[in-house]
Every structure is written in C-alpha cells, then in structure tokens.
Amino acid sequence: MSPSFEDIDSKVEKAQGDKARFLKSKEGLLPHFEFPSGETKEEKHYSKETLLADMYEERLEEFNISVDEKILNNVFRYIQNREWEKSDEKENMKPDNSAGVLKTFSALINTNSLSRRSSEEQRKAETYLHDKVFIVNAYDHAKSYTHKKGFFYSPRRFLEIISALISTGSLFELDSEYQKEVEAYLHNPVLLEDIYQEIQKKIEGKQMGDATDAFRAISAIISTNVLPQLSPENQKRIKTYLCDPIFFENVCKDIQAWVNAGNSSVSFASQAIWNISSLIIVKDYLREKGKKIDDETFAKEALNPNKKIPPRPEMRNNH
C-alpha cells in the first residue's frame, strides 16, 4: 500500500530534524533528494512542499540534460507530420492534429525549449497560437471527449487541451462565447468527478504511460486552477499522490522511457516533452505553496529573538 499523506508528513518532519536518520531511510522516502552541504538540525522548519519541490527540480535537471537537439528535432518533425495530414473537408489541420500540435507548443514554451530553436520555428509557433481556425479545431477536438448528456469519456484529455489553450493564451484569441463555454466546463461537477476517477484508475494501472497519464491530468487540474473545486476528500487524495514516492518514481521511469524512445520516434518525442512540462507545472505549484508556508514560518520565528533563523541553502553557498 502506498504511504498516506500523514505518513509522508511525519517522515519528512523526521528527515528535516535529523540528517543522519533521513540519509539512512531516504530510498523509501524521497529518492534522489540530498540535503545541501552543511544542513543542520536548526533548519528543520522548511516545509514538506519545499523539500518535494527540490526533489522534483533535481529530477527535472536530469531530464533537461537528456532532452538534446535530437529529441527537439523529432518534436518538430511531429509538428510537421501533423501539418501534412490535412482535413478531408478543408485545407486546415485536422482537429486531433491541431490539439496535439497545440499541446506540443505549450510544452515547448513551458520547458523553455522553444527559445532554443530557430527564429523561423519560433515564428511558426507564434503564428499558430494566433490562428483562430487552428485554435477552434483544437477546441473542437477537446469537446469530442464529451458525451451529449454532459459526461466525459476521457476528461483528462479534454482538460489537457484546455490547459494548453489557457497556458499559451490561445483561448483569449477566441470569441467570448467560446471563453464562456470553457469557463462553464471548468465549473462542471461531472468533469471534476470524472477526471478524478480517471486519475485513480491510471494510478492503479500497470502499463507504461499510466503513471504519466495520471500525472499530466493532475498538472492540468493545477494549471487550469480547478483543484480548489474538487471535493475536500479528492483534493487531499491528489496531494497524497504528489507526495507518494512510489508514484513519483513510476512517473520518472515513464518519462525516461519516453525520452529514450523519443530519440527515434517523433510521437514519443512529443510525449516526452509533454510529460516534462507537466513535471514543471507540479514543481512550480509545490514551490509556490512551500514558499508561502516557509515565509509564514520564518516570519513567526523572526518574532522570537531566542530562535536563530538559518539562511536558505542557496544563500549559504554564496559565502
């Protein structure tokens, strides 16, 4: 059974308070995370969210090294392949291809990979993200994951496309009617319940890609800001998943597999960049929450002159 949210809390508190105990048990807790040199028992007040964000960031650095020009070349070949597959009715990209390209551009921007490409490729992305026909096609494909009665047969795919529309600013290129429709979807209780159920099924799955499918869905929930609309119980379970070391390792294994396969497959290369982007979204979410908690803790400690507030690790490294 995966560790509970409370179990993770208690273990992280112990890790923060006792470096030796943490190092001894780290493989079963937060793999690959190391305390900065010189860490002491005085620094036990750092939040669990901050530690988790540090762990996520460390793994991201490893993946960023793996995403070389060969991977990015295949990502752009994926985009080119989708451009060549035109719709039967008109000379525009098919809706499903539009959605895939939109998600890819969103991930390239979020991972800061687009800035590494030629000015021509950057202009192409900019052109697409302001092309109303392209954007409507992507949105139409998102809606294809809904049933007429309002139920969703793949809510995670729907929300991933909506997340890409929002994060790239493409949604705001559309008429207000579309924007209102999207807003209504994001407050749809059926969507919120269905996407949680799909995440749960994927987490329980054993096939390659199940972990990253679940993780991308969670990142879409975060990036579209619908997490607070979930029931308190489901919000707590989502947080449990983000703190589960087994789930996190499964996600990282999947991402590494996509990266490896992306060296020879344009489709897998796009999957790799999508998944790395989702890791960044969740890392930033944890970092923001951790900073807020830590700032409040530091402020309280500052009011007590008998307690010394140690500098953050990056400040110590500058001396």
MOKA-V398766 format. One record per helix or strand of 3 or more residues. SS is the DSSP state (H for helix, E for strand). FROM is the first residue (numbers start at 1). LEN is the number of residues. Records with the same first field share a line. If there is no record, write none. Layout:
# MOKA-V398766
SS = FROM-LEN / FROM-LEN
This chain:
# MOKA-V398766
H = 5-13 / 19-10 / 41-3 / 48-19 / 69-16 / 95-16 / 114-3 / 119-10 / 132-12 / 155-13 / 170-4 / 176-11 / 189-16 / 210-14 / 227-3 / 232-12 / 245-18 / 266-37 / 313-4
